[in-house]
Amino acid sequence: MNTVNRPTGPPPATDASAAPPAPAGAGAGPAPGPANPAVPAARGVPATGTAPVRETLRSWLDGADRVLIGAGAGLSAAAGYDYGDAERFRELLPALHRLGLRSRYLLGAPLPKDMMWGYWAVHIDDIRYGTQPNPLYRRLRELVGGRDHQVMTSNVDALFARNGFEANRVFTPQGDYGRLQCTVPCTRDTWSSRPFLDMVLAAYDRDTGRVNDPGALPRCPRCGADVFPNIRVGPEFIDDAYLPTGLRLRRWLDDAPTAGSLLVVEIGAGFNTPGVIRRPMENVVRRTPGARLVRINPDHADVPADLGTRALSVPLGAGAALGDLGL
């Protein structure tokens, strides 16, 4: 890995080998396609206003014994962590803003290592280690209530676990900003990012955007090589920490046909990496008798025609769906 030129937005799954180990009931789905594919789709449960949508959602939720939440970047963006928010970027990283950068998607930005680690430390501290409860995630937890549930999310910010969801019910196949790994990698071990970031932040100059002490730049404790956030950006990704939760989700889905009615609620998963959340959620419903899919997305809410009336399209953002609909 090269810490200068690595993507620094949400980690992409660029091909089939980068997709998460799919639960048995889900299937990995095809490799990610173009941003706006011509997908045959239909709104299985048509609605002309919010009232019919609200009624259907409430009815399906009330009738569900088990809930699977599939969440993409759109959920965290709606919760206030929008990587494309230029004003927030300016507030957090004024030196990089003065260089002409405008968002946290620093794809291929030719920054020197001390500036890149300044970015990483500020960015991860903000998005991963905030202590304030998030109302949107809390509302989602309230809606799930006491139902048996699992979560699969491409987000690496731990906002589910930080807002009332049990960590062992949240599968994060793309990794977690809370961990670092060796870039070689020389070991399958990963480490909490918190102590590494604390050292970087202590030596970080906000005005210049640089880390003044070269000794504060993170290194592998085992071999001394560079380290990188433990997120899926290439074949070096170490997924060992996430496999137990993935296997637990697989077993949970295998029990679905006999364990009661399943509702799949997909939120904020578009076509950047459809093989990670969007297509697996569709396949869960296809392969589970009686399961239903609710797809909440302001831009890509269409559902596959073959799911018929077992799928509901909700063309709203997560905030509107969980708030304005009055669920």
Sequence and secondary structure as in RCSB ss.txt:
>XXXX:A:sequence
MNTVNRPTGPPPATDASAAPPAPAGAGAGPAPGPANPAVPAARGVPATGTAPVRETLRSWLDGADRVLIGAGAGL
SAAAGYDYGDAERFRELLPALHRLGLRSRYLLGAPLPKDMMWGYWAVHIDDIRYGTQPNPLYRRLRELVGGRDHQ
VMTSNVDALFARNGFEANRVFTPQGDYGRLQCTVPCTRDTWSSRPFLDMVLAAYDRDTGRVNDPGALPRCPRCGA
DVFPNIRVGPEFIDDAYLPTGLRLRRWLDDAPTAGSLLVVEIGAGFNTPGVIRRPMENVVRRTPGARLVRINPDH
ADVPADLGTRALSVPLGAGAALGDLGL
>XXXX:A:secstr
  TTTS  SS    SGGGS    TTT   S    SS    EE SS  SSHHHHHHHHHHHHHT SEEEEEE HHH
HHHTT  TT HHHHHHH HHHHHTT  SS  TT    HHHHHHHHHHHHHHHHS  S  HHHHHHHHHHTTSEEE
EEES  S TTGGGT  GGGEE TTEEEEEEEESS S S EEEHHHHHHHHHHTEETTTTEES GGGS B TTT  
BEEEEE SSTT   GGGHHHHHHHHHHHHTHHHH  EEEEEES  SSSTTTTHHHHHHHHHHSTT EEEEE SS 
  EEGGGGGGEEEE S HHIIIIIT  
